[in-house]
Amino acid sequence: MTKEVLSAIQDAVGTQVFGIWFLIGAAFVFFMQAGFAMVEAGFTRAKNAGNIIMKNLMDFCIGTCVFIPLGFGILLGEDALGGFIGTPTLGIFTDYANFDWSNFVFNLVFCATTATIVSGAMAERTKFLSYCIYSAVISAVVYPICRILCNPHGRWSNSIYRSCNGRSQNW
């Protein structure tokens, strides 16, 4: 095979392999939801096990409902406020062909898992409605902003990330 053919194959397959790898990672993170549910059910009294399982299920359901219109836009939307955050958009519903689905699913499952991690500390301490509100706030606002802050290649990489971590090297 010639170099041109090999290069064309690598370019075509490379993007697909990356998307598949993202989705495999997302599936593994999604299974963390079940693991957290079992751990939290084991740490609570038997009468609250069903409540804990339902809260973990609602983390993903509520997280999806608020991450689609708000969280994903804040995380990866068009720059607003001088590049501070993204603009919430409904691009997921309008531009199917060009939408980065693997990145969306990857961030969605991490968003839901972020809300689930804290639920163990709140087990047997909050009412169901209060927990649902907490899950919505984590998914819509806290996860996207923390994800922006903790990403060394993200929006704030040149200023806040380096100043918070005392690093001055180029990433």
GROMACS elastic network, one bead per residue, 0.5 to 0.9 nm:
[ bonds ]
;  ai    aj funct       b0    kb
    1     4     6  0.82391   500
    1     5     6  0.64222   500
    1     6     6  0.67311   500
    2     5     6  0.54149   500
    2     6     6  0.63743   500
    2     7     6  0.85907   500
    3     6     6  0.51189   500
    3     7     6  0.59435   500
    3     8     6  0.85048   500
    4     7     6  0.50604   500
    4     8     6  0.61033   500
    4     9     6  0.86207   500
    5     8     6  0.50808   500
    5     9     6  0.61758   500
    5    10     6  0.85447   500
    6     9     6  0.51319   500
    6    10     6  0.60715   500
    6    11     6  0.85535   500
    7    10     6  0.50691   500
    7    11     6  0.60883   500
    7    12     6  0.85944   500
    8    11     6  0.51302   500
    8    12     6  0.61641   500
    8    13     6  0.85516   500
    9    12     6  0.51797   500
    9    13     6  0.59573   500
    9    14     6  0.80742   500
   10    13     6  0.52780   500
   10    14     6  0.54606   500
   10    15     6  0.86183   500
   11    14     6  0.52803   500
   11    15     6  0.68737   500
   12    15     6  0.62913   500
   12    16     6  0.71405   500
   13    16     6  0.52227   500
   13    17     6  0.60454   500
   13    18     6  0.85753   500
   14    17     6  0.52405   500
   14    18     6  0.62276   500
   14    19     6  0.87679   500
   15    18     6  0.51420   500
   15    19     6  0.63412   500
   15    20     6  0.87307   500
   16    19     6  0.51173   500
   16    20     6  0.61787   500
   16    21     6  0.85465   500
   17    20     6  0.50595   500
   17    21     6  0.60406   500
   17    22     6  0.85484   500
   18    21     6  0.50805   500
   18    22     6  0.62188   500
   18    23     6  0.87509   500
   18   102     6  0.88568   500
   19    22     6  0.50466   500
   19    23     6  0.63246   500
   19    24     6  0.87211   500
   19   100     6  0.88343   500
   19   101     6  0.83672   500
   19   102     6  0.55245   500
   19   103     6  0.78096   500
   20    23     6  0.50733   500
   20    24     6  0.61846   500
   20    25     6  0.86078   500
   20   102     6  0.75757   500
   21    24     6  0.50820   500
   21    25     6  0.62048   500
   21    26     6  0.85359   500
   21   102     6  0.88177   500
   22    25     6  0.51711   500
   22    26     6  0.61525   500
   22    27     6  0.87248   500
   22   102     6  0.59186   500
   22   103     6  0.69652   500
   22   105     6  0.83969   500
   22   106     6  0.63733   500
   23    27     6  0.61495   500
   23    28     6  0.86728   500
   23   102     6  0.58396   500
   23   103     6  0.82533   500
   23   105     6  0.71894   500
   23   106     6  0.65678   500
   24    27     6  0.50891   500
   24    28     6  0.64237   500
   24    29     6  0.87669   500
   25    28     6  0.51432   500
   25    29     6  0.62870   500
   25    30     6  0.85636   500
   25   106     6  0.72806   500
   26    29     6  0.50680   500
   26    30     6  0.60014   500
   26    31     6  0.86422   500
   26   102     6  0.84598   500
   26   105     6  0.67063   500
   26   107     6  0.80402   500
   26   108     6  0.84674   500
   26   109     6  0.62126   500
   26   110     6  0.77089   500
   27    31     6  0.63147   500
   27    32     6  0.88327   500
   27   106     6  0.83922   500
   27   109     6  0.81366   500
   28    31     6  0.51973   500
   28    32     6  0.67001   500
   29    32     6  0.50584   500
   29    33     6  0.72942   500
   29   106     6  0.83748   500
   29   109     6  0.64185   500
   29   110     6  0.67334   500
   29   113     6  0.73945   500
   30    33     6  0.55411   500
   30    34     6  0.76836   500
   30   109     6  0.56777   500
   30   110     6  0.77929   500
   30   112     6  0.83644   500
   30   113     6  0.73606   500
   31    34     6  0.54025   500
   31    35     6  0.66274   500
   31    36     6  0.88838   500
   32    36     6  0.60718   500
   32    37     6  0.84397   500
   32   113     6  0.71459   500
   33    36     6  0.52528   500
   33    37     6  0.61792   500
   33    38     6  0.87428   500
   33    56     6  0.69000   500
   33    57     6  0.81297   500
   33    59     6  0.89908   500
   33    60     6  0.84345   500
   33   109     6  0.88262   500
   33   112     6  0.80515   500
   33   113     6  0.61145   500
   33   116     6  0.69476   500
   33   117     6  0.86904   500
   34    38     6  0.62376   500
   34    39     6  0.86473   500
   34    53     6  0.86621   500
   34    56     6  0.80508   500
   34    57     6  0.88982   500
   35    38     6  0.52167   500
   35    39     6  0.61995   500
   35    40     6  0.85580   500
   36    39     6  0.50674   500
   36    40     6  0.59591   500
   36    41     6  0.83421   500
   36    56     6  0.78769   500
   36   113     6  0.86320   500
   36   116     6  0.70375   500
   36   117     6  0.70412   500
   36   119     6  0.88802   500
   36   120     6  0.79745   500
   37    40     6  0.52554   500
   37    41     6  0.59706   500
   37    42     6  0.84899   500
   37    49     6  0.88917   500
   37    52     6  0.67309   500
   37    53     6  0.55785   500
   37    54     6  0.88347   500
   37    55     6  0.85635   500
   37    56     6  0.60301   500
   37    57     6  0.85354   500
   37   116     6  0.81781   500
   37   120     6  0.86015   500
   38    41     6  0.50644   500
   38    42     6  0.60828   500
   38    43     6  0.86994   500
   38    49     6  0.88356   500
   38    52     6  0.88506   500
   38    53     6  0.78194   500
   39    42     6  0.51021   500
   39    43     6  0.63629   500
   39    44     6  0.89250   500
   39   120     6  0.83115   500
   40    43     6  0.50906   500
   40    44     6  0.63740   500
   40    49     6  0.79545   500
   40    52     6  0.67638   500
   40    53     6  0.82584   500
   40   119     6  0.81045   500
   40   120     6  0.54971   500
   40   121     6  0.88788   500
   40   123     6  0.74885   500
   41    44     6  0.54068   500
   41    45     6  0.76697   500
   41    46     6  0.76169   500
   41    48     6  0.74691   500
   41    50     6  0.77779   500
   41    51     6  0.86404   500
   41    52     6  0.60168   500
   41    53     6  0.69918   500
   41   120     6  0.87891   500
   41   123     6  0.88898   500
   42    45     6  0.76906   500
   42    46     6  0.80541   500
   42    49     6  0.76072   500
   43    46     6  0.89866   500
   43    49     6  0.88744   500
   43   120     6  0.83268   500
   43   123     6  0.87722   500
   44    47     6  0.81604   500
   44    48     6  0.63506   500
   44    49     6  0.65549   500
   44    52     6  0.82629   500
   44   120     6  0.89284   500
   44   123     6  0.71290   500
   44   124     6  0.73004   500
   45    48     6  0.55625   500
   45    49     6  0.67110   500
   45   124     6  0.85091   500
   46    49     6  0.52980   500
   46    50     6  0.82120   500
   47    50     6  0.72723   500
   47    51     6  0.81972   500
   48    51     6  0.51223   500
   48    52     6  0.63041   500
   48    53     6  0.87724   500
   48   123     6  0.83690   500
   48   124     6  0.70124   500
   49    52     6  0.51869   500
   49    53     6  0.62982   500
   49    54     6  0.86818   500
   50    53     6  0.51166   500
   50    54     6  0.61600   500
   50    55     6  0.86028   500
   51    54     6  0.51402   500
   51    55     6  0.61866   500
   51    56     6  0.87315   500
   51   123     6  0.86942   500
   51   124     6  0.85930   500
   51   128     6  0.81004   500
   52    55     6  0.50606   500
   52    56     6  0.62914   500
   52    57     6  0.86747   500
   52   119     6  0.82514   500
   52   120     6  0.83344   500
   52   123     6  0.67977   500
   52   124     6  0.82900   500
   53    56     6  0.52069   500
   53    57     6  0.63041   500
   53    58     6  0.86608   500
   54    57     6  0.50195   500
   54    58     6  0.60550   500
   54    59     6  0.85757   500
   55    59     6  0.61636   500
   55   116     6  0.81804   500
   55   119     6  0.77490   500
   55   128     6  0.74167   500
   55   131     6  0.75200   500
   55   132     6  0.77357   500
   56    59     6  0.50965   500
   56    60     6  0.70101   500
   56   112     6  0.88258   500
   56   113     6  0.88545   500
   56   115     6  0.85541   500
   56   116     6  0.59670   500
   56   119     6  0.76364   500
   57    60     6  0.56279   500
   57    61     6  0.64948   500
   57    62     6  0.87381   500
   57   116     6  0.89892   500
   58    62     6  0.56508   500
   58    63     6  0.77277   500
   58   132     6  0.71809   500
   58   135     6  0.81335   500
   59    62     6  0.55172   500
   59    63     6  0.55567   500
   59    64     6  0.82818   500
   59   112     6  0.56689   500
   59   113     6  0.77371   500
   59   114     6  0.89949   500
   59   115     6  0.62516   500
   59   116     6  0.62289   500
   59   119     6  0.89342   500
   59   131     6  0.89868   500
   59   132     6  0.74798   500
   59   135     6  0.58944   500
   59   136     6  0.80262   500
   59   139     6  0.85562   500
   60    64     6  0.59263   500
   60    65     6  0.85652   500
   60   108     6  0.85159   500
   60   109     6  0.76344   500
   60   111     6  0.83321   500
   60   113     6  0.77061   500
   60   115     6  0.84476   500
   60   116     6  0.83689   500
   60   135     6  0.88473   500
   61    64     6  0.53214   500
   61    65     6  0.64003   500
   61    66     6  0.89563   500
   61   112     6  0.83263   500
   62    65     6  0.50617   500
   62    66     6  0.63255   500
   62    67     6  0.83149   500
   62   112     6  0.84442   500
   62   132     6  0.72596   500
   62   133     6  0.88996   500
   62   135     6  0.68319   500
   62   136     6  0.59911   500
   62   139     6  0.79833   500
   63    66     6  0.54695   500
   63    67     6  0.56660   500
   63    68     6  0.83920   500
   63    71     6  0.89705   500
   63   108     6  0.76481   500
   63   109     6  0.87907   500
   63   111     6  0.68892   500
   63   112     6  0.54901   500
   63   115     6  0.80116   500
   63   135     6  0.66485   500
   63   136     6  0.59716   500
   63   137     6  0.88019   500
   63   138     6  0.80380   500
   63   139     6  0.50992   500
   63   140     6  0.73952   500
   64    67     6  0.51369   500
   64    68     6  0.60598   500
   64   108     6  0.67396   500
   64   109     6  0.86143   500
   64   111     6  0.85099   500
   64   112     6  0.75149   500
   64   139     6  0.79530   500
   65    68     6  0.59526   500
   65    69     6  0.74435   500
   65    70     6  0.89528   500
   65   136     6  0.83849   500
   66    69     6  0.58837   500
   66    70     6  0.58389   500
   66    71     6  0.65529   500
   66    72     6  0.88380   500
   66   136     6  0.63410   500
   66   137     6  0.84589   500
   66   139     6  0.64923   500
   66   140     6  0.54445   500
   67    70     6  0.53459   500
   67    72     6  0.55352   500
   67    73     6  0.81317   500
   67   108     6  0.69721   500
   67   111     6  0.78288   500
   67   136     6  0.84384   500
   67   139     6  0.58167   500
   67   140     6  0.53392   500
   67   141     6  0.86619   500
   67   144     6  0.87552   500
   68    71     6  0.63146   500
   68    72     6  0.57974   500
   68    73     6  0.76365   500
   68    88     6  0.88782   500
   68    89     6  0.85856   500
   68    90     6  0.75434   500
   68    92     6  0.76071   500
   68   104     6  0.87782   500
   68   108     6  0.83338   500
   68   140     6  0.86233   500
   69    72     6  0.68637   500
   69    73     6  0.67363   500
   69    88     6  0.62811   500
   69    89     6  0.62574   500
   69    90     6  0.58629   500
   69    91     6  0.88729   500
   69    92     6  0.85857   500
   69   140     6  0.84952   500
   70    73     6  0.54272   500
   70    74     6  0.62302   500
   70    75     6  0.86694   500
   70    87     6  0.83625   500
   70    88     6  0.50782   500
   70    89     6  0.72468   500
   70    90     6  0.86072   500
   70   139     6  0.87283   500
   70   140     6  0.56198   500
   70   141     6  0.77760   500
   71    74     6  0.51389   500
   71    75     6  0.60717   500
   71    76     6  0.85803   500
   71    88     6  0.71671   500
   71   111     6  0.88277   500
   71   139     6  0.64593   500
   71   141     6  0.61102   500
   71   142     6  0.86320   500
   71   143     6  0.76329   500
   71   144     6  0.57131   500
   71   145     6  0.87138   500
   72    76     6  0.58608   500
   72    77     6  0.69091   500
   72    86     6  0.85169   500
   72    88     6  0.70313   500
   72    89     6  0.80677   500
   72   104     6  0.74042   500
   72   107     6  0.79508   500
   72   108     6  0.81146   500
   72   140     6  0.80811   500
   72   144     6  0.70692   500
   73    76     6  0.53609   500
   73    78     6  0.75446   500
   73    85     6  0.86622   500
   73    86     6  0.56736   500
   73    87     6  0.53998   500
   73    89     6  0.52595   500
   73    90     6  0.77870   500
   73    91     6  0.85573   500
   73   144     6  0.86908   500
   74    77     6  0.56946   500
   74    78     6  0.83407   500
   74    79     6  0.87507   500
   74    80     6  0.89991   500
   74    85     6  0.56028   500
   74    87     6  0.55161   500
   74    88     6  0.53933   500
   74    89     6  0.84357   500
   74   140     6  0.83250   500
   74   141     6  0.77951   500
   74   144     6  0.62250   500
   74   145     6  0.75253   500
   75    85     6  0.69091   500
   75    86     6  0.58835   500
   75    87     6  0.84291   500
   75    88     6  0.84358   500
   75   143     6  0.85612   500
   75   145     6  0.68620   500
   75   147     6  0.73750   500
   75   148     6  0.65414   500
   76    79     6  0.83063   500
   76    85     6  0.82494   500
   76    86     6  0.58909   500
   76    87     6  0.81427   500
   76    88     6  0.86034   500
   76   144     6  0.85947   500
   76   148     6  0.88606   500
   77    80     6  0.84703   500
   77    85     6  0.78607   500
   77    87     6  0.50339   500
   77    88     6  0.60487   500
   77    89     6  0.66112   500
   77    91     6  0.88628   500
   78    83     6  0.82570   500
   78    85     6  0.81876   500
   78    86     6  0.50100   500
   78    87     6  0.53209   500
   78    88     6  0.79843   500
   78    89     6  0.82968   500
   79    82     6  0.67079   500
   79    84     6  0.70264   500
   79    85     6  0.60370   500
   79    87     6  0.62732   500
   79   155     6  0.86774   500
   80    83     6  0.51806   500
   80    84     6  0.62567   500
   80    85     6  0.55992   500
   80    86     6  0.53429   500
   80    87     6  0.57759   500
   81    84     6  0.53547   500
   81    85     6  0.66203   500
   81    86     6  0.82090   500
   81    87     6  0.89836   500
   82    85     6  0.79742   500
   83    86     6  0.70218   500
   83   155     6  0.65431   500
   83   156     6  0.79819   500
   84   155     6  0.69551   500
   84   156     6  0.71251   500
   85   144     6  0.89908   500
   85   145     6  0.77547   500
   85   148     6  0.81982   500
   85   155     6  0.76500   500
   86    89     6  0.87956   500
   88    91     6  0.89740   500
   89    92     6  0.79384   500
   90    93     6  0.56756   500
   90    94     6  0.68811   500
   90    95     6  0.89674   500
   91    94     6  0.51010   500
   91    95     6  0.57084   500
   91    96     6  0.80526   500
   91    99     6  0.74483   500
   92    95     6  0.61393   500
   92    96     6  0.64911   500
   92    99     6  0.64699   500
   92   100     6  0.87752   500
   92   101     6  0.84722   500
   92   104     6  0.89719   500
   93    96     6  0.67437   500
   94    99     6  0.88709   500
   95    98     6  0.58067   500
   95    99     6  0.58852   500
   96    99     6  0.53517   500
   96   100     6  0.86582   500
   96   101     6  0.85980   500
   97   100     6  0.85688   500
   98   101     6  0.87051   500
   99   102     6  0.89238   500
   99   104     6  0.85793   500
  100   103     6  0.56120   500
  100   104     6  0.63474   500
  100   105     6  0.89243   500
  101   105     6  0.61562   500
  101   106     6  0.84821   500
  102   105     6  0.52559   500
  102   106     6  0.60524   500
  102   107     6  0.86169   500
  103   106     6  0.50660   500
  103   107     6  0.61606   500
  103   108     6  0.84435   500
  104   107     6  0.53019   500
  104   108     6  0.59866   500
  104   109     6  0.87473   500
  105   109     6  0.62323   500
  105   110     6  0.86018   500
  106   109     6  0.56016   500
  106   110     6  0.64554   500
  106   111     6  0.86930   500
  107   110     6  0.51138   500
  107   111     6  0.59799   500
  107   112     6  0.86603   500
  107   144     6  0.89560   500
  108   111     6  0.50182   500
  108   112     6  0.62927   500
  108   113     6  0.85986   500
  108   139     6  0.87470   500
  109   112     6  0.51231   500
  109   113     6  0.60589   500
  109   114     6  0.84891   500
  110   114     6  0.60049   500
  110   115     6  0.87598   500
  110   143     6  0.85715   500
  111   114     6  0.51412   500
  111   115     6  0.66710   500
  111   116     6  0.88588   500
  111   138     6  0.79363   500
  111   139     6  0.57646   500
  111   140     6  0.87947   500
  111   143     6  0.59766   500
  111   144     6  0.79549   500
  112   115     6  0.53462   500
  112   116     6  0.63584   500
  112   117     6  0.89001   500
  112   135     6  0.83328   500
  112   138     6  0.86970   500
  112   139     6  0.67830   500
  113   117     6  0.61585   500
  113   118     6  0.89963   500
  114   117     6  0.53882   500
  114   118     6  0.71168   500
  114   138     6  0.77422   500
  114   139     6  0.79859   500
  114   143     6  0.71496   500
  115   118     6  0.58102   500
  115   119     6  0.66526   500
  115   134     6  0.82299   500
  115   135     6  0.57502   500
  115   136     6  0.86299   500
  115   138     6  0.60711   500
  115   139     6  0.68877   500
  115   143     6  0.84044   500
  116   119     6  0.50407   500
  116   120     6  0.74056   500
  116   135     6  0.82066   500
  117   120     6  0.64000   500
  117   121     6  0.81746   500
  118   121     6  0.55826   500
  118   122     6  0.68225   500
  119   123     6  0.60843   500
  119   131     6  0.81737   500
  119   135     6  0.88140   500
  120   123     6  0.51256   500
  120   124     6  0.88631   500
  121   124     6  0.87176   500
  121   125     6  0.82898   500
  122   125     6  0.53205   500
  122   126     6  0.62365   500
  122   131     6  0.81723   500
  123   126     6  0.69172   500
  124   127     6  0.81071   500
  126   129     6  0.83418   500
  126   130     6  0.63886   500
  126   131     6  0.63490   500
  127   130     6  0.53746   500
  127   131     6  0.62853   500
  127   132     6  0.88029   500
  128   131     6  0.50945   500
  128   132     6  0.62522   500
  128   133     6  0.88090   500
  129   132     6  0.50491   500
  129   133     6  0.63581   500
  129   134     6  0.86689   500
  130   133     6  0.52034   500
  130   134     6  0.62634   500
  130   135     6  0.86744   500
  131   135     6  0.61300   500
  131   136     6  0.86518   500
  132   135     6  0.50167   500
  132   136     6  0.62454   500
  132   137     6  0.87542   500
  133   136     6  0.51232   500
  133   137     6  0.63228   500
  133   138     6  0.86879   500
  134   137     6  0.52295   500
  134   138     6  0.61950   500
  134   139     6  0.86035   500
  135   138     6  0.51841   500
  135   139     6  0.61230   500
  135   140     6  0.85263   500
  136   139     6  0.51852   500
  136   140     6  0.59382   500
  136   141     6  0.83041   500
  137   140     6  0.52304   500
  137   141     6  0.57014   500
  137   142     6  0.66565   500
  137   143     6  0.87648   500
  138   141     6  0.57295   500
  138   143     6  0.57952   500
  138   144     6  0.85963   500
  139   142     6  0.63659   500
  139   143     6  0.56605   500
  139   144     6  0.74658   500
  140   143     6  0.69790   500
  140   144     6  0.70406   500
  141   144     6  0.57292   500
  141   145     6  0.62905   500
  141   146     6  0.86121   500
  142   145     6  0.54234   500
  142   146     6  0.60084   500
  142   147     6  0.83794   500
  143   146     6  0.51848   500
  143   147     6  0.58602   500
  143   148     6  0.84976   500
  144   147     6  0.50566   500
  144   148     6  0.61859   500
  144   149     6  0.86688   500
  145   148     6  0.50559   500
  145   149     6  0.62007   500
  145   150     6  0.86554   500
  146   150     6  0.60031   500
  146   151     6  0.84862   500
  147   150     6  0.52657   500
  147   151     6  0.61081   500
  147   154     6  0.85523   500
  148   151     6  0.55356   500
  148   152     6  0.84781   500
  148   153     6  0.88468   500
  148   154     6  0.58378   500
  148   155     6  0.64404   500
  148   156     6  0.69004   500
  148   157     6  0.85355   500
  149   152     6  0.77601   500
  149   154     6  0.75262   500
  149   155     6  0.80272   500
  149   156     6  0.64900   500
  149   157     6  0.77165   500
  149   160     6  0.73625   500
  149   161     6  0.63043   500
  150   153     6  0.88734   500
  150   154     6  0.81124   500
  150   156     6  0.89792   500
  150   157     6  0.86411   500
  150   161     6  0.69391   500
  151   154     6  0.51482   500
  151   155     6  0.81762   500
  151   156     6  0.81392   500
  151   157     6  0.70389   500
  151   161     6  0.77343   500
  152   155     6  0.85856   500
  152   156     6  0.78724   500
  152   157     6  0.50877   500
  152   158     6  0.83198   500
  152   161     6  0.64139   500
  152   162     6  0.80680   500
  152   171     6  0.69066   500
  153   156     6  0.79156   500
  153   157     6  0.54837   500
  153   158     6  0.84497   500
  153   171     6  0.70756   500
  154   157     6  0.53275   500
  154   158     6  0.86138   500
  155   158     6  0.78596   500
  156   159     6  0.57024   500
  156   160     6  0.56839   500
  156   161     6  0.63170   500
  156   162     6  0.88045   500
  157   160     6  0.64147   500
  157   161     6  0.51652   500
  157   162     6  0.66792   500
  157   171     6  0.85946   500
  158   161     6  0.67758   500
  158   162     6  0.64947   500
  158   163     6  0.86183   500
  158   170     6  0.88544   500
  159   162     6  0.57669   500
  159   163     6  0.61534   500
  159   164     6  0.85913   500
  160   163     6  0.51197   500
  160   164     6  0.58631   500
  160   165     6  0.84017   500
  161   164     6  0.53087   500
  161   165     6  0.61404   500
  161   166     6  0.82902   500
  161   167     6  0.80884   500
  162   165     6  0.52437   500
  162   166     6  0.55864   500
  162   168     6  0.60139   500
  162   169     6  0.83629   500
  163   166     6  0.51894   500
  163   167     6  0.67924   500
  163   168     6  0.79449   500
  164   167     6  0.80094   500
  165   168     6  0.87845   500
  167   170     6  0.86265   500
  168   171     6  0.89584   500
